[in-house]
């Protein structure tokens, strides 16, 4: 038989219930404090100049990426349009990074 250390006059089940009720009380606050904040950006349609500025690149670089077909965009008539949300998703997936 193993030696046991008694921490309280409670039974094992009473301790389990006490811990569960404490966690049910404290957990929502803990999660609220430690959950990353989600930044929501409205989808905005941009022209080439705005898209280049948003990506922190030159218009020449944007033009090169367009020729390579790597940057998300759409065409309406002769106008090139860029969705801020699509560009952000593309960047988060690694788009625009130089290959090493």
C-alpha positions in Angstrom: 0.0 0.0 0.0 1.3 3.5 -0.9 1.6 6.3 1.6 -1.1 8.9 1.1 -0.9 12.6 2.0 -4.2 14.0 3.1 -4.6 17.6 2.0 -8.1 18.2 3.3 -11.0 16.6 5.2 -12.8 16.3 1.8 -13.4 13.0 0.0 -11.9 12.5 -3.4 -15.3 13.1 -5.0 -15.9 16.3 -3.0 -12.5 17.6 -4.0 -13.2 16.8 -7.6 -16.5 18.6 -7.5 -14.9 21.6 -5.7 -12.2 21.8 -8.4 -14.8 21.5 -11.2 -17.0 24.3 -9.8 -13.9 26.5 -9.3 -12.8 26.0 -12.9 -16.4 26.6 -14.2 -16.3 29.9 -12.3 -12.7 31.0 -13.3 -12.3 29.5 -16.8 -14.4 32.1 -18.7 -12.3 34.9 -17.2 -9.1 33.2 -17.9 -10.0 32.5 -21.5 -11.2 36.1 -22.0 -7.9 37.4 -20.8 -5.7 35.0 -22.8 -7.7 34.7 -26.1 -6.0 36.5 -28.9 -8.0 39.5 -30.2 -9.3 39.1 -33.8 -8.9 42.2 -35.9 -11.6 42.4 -38.4 -11.0 44.4 -41.5 -13.7 45.4 -43.8 -13.2 44.2 -47.3 -12.1 47.2 -49.3 -11.6 47.2 -53.1 -8.5 49.0 -54.1 -6.8 50.1 -57.3 -3.2 49.3 -58.1 -1.7 52.3 -56.3 -3.6 51.5 -53.1 -2.8 47.8 -53.3 0.9 48.5 -53.7 0.8 50.9 -50.7 -1.1 48.3 -48.6 1.5 45.7 -49.5 4.4 48.1 -48.8 5.8 47.5 -52.3 6.4 49.6 -55.4 3.9 49.7 -58.3 6.7 48.1 -60.4 6.9 45.1 -58.0 3.1 44.8 -58.1 3.2 44.9 -61.9 5.9 42.1 -61.9 3.8 40.0 -59.6 0.7 40.6 -61.8 2.7 39.4 -64.9 3.7 36.3 -63.0 0.1 35.7 -61.9 0.9 35.4 -58.2 -1.1 38.2 -56.7 -4.9 37.9 -56.3 -6.8 40.5 -58.3 -9.7 40.8 -60.7 -10.2 42.9 -63.8 -13.2 45.0 -64.6 -12.8 46.4 -68.1 -9.3 47.8 -68.2 -9.2 48.4 -64.4 -7.4 46.1 -62.1 -9.0 45.7 -58.7 -7.7 44.2 -55.5 -9.6 43.0 -52.4 -7.9 44.0 -49.2 -9.2 40.8 -47.5 -7.8 38.6 -50.3 -4.5 40.4 -50.3 -4.2 39.9 -46.5 -5.1 36.2 -46.7 -2.6 35.8 -49.6 0.2 37.5 -47.5 -0.6 35.4 -44.4 -0.3 32.3 -46.6 3.2 33.4 -47.6 2.5 35.3 -50.8 4.9 38.0 -51.8 7.9 36.4 -50.0 11.1 36.1 -51.8 12.2 32.5 -52.5 15.6 31.7 -51.0 
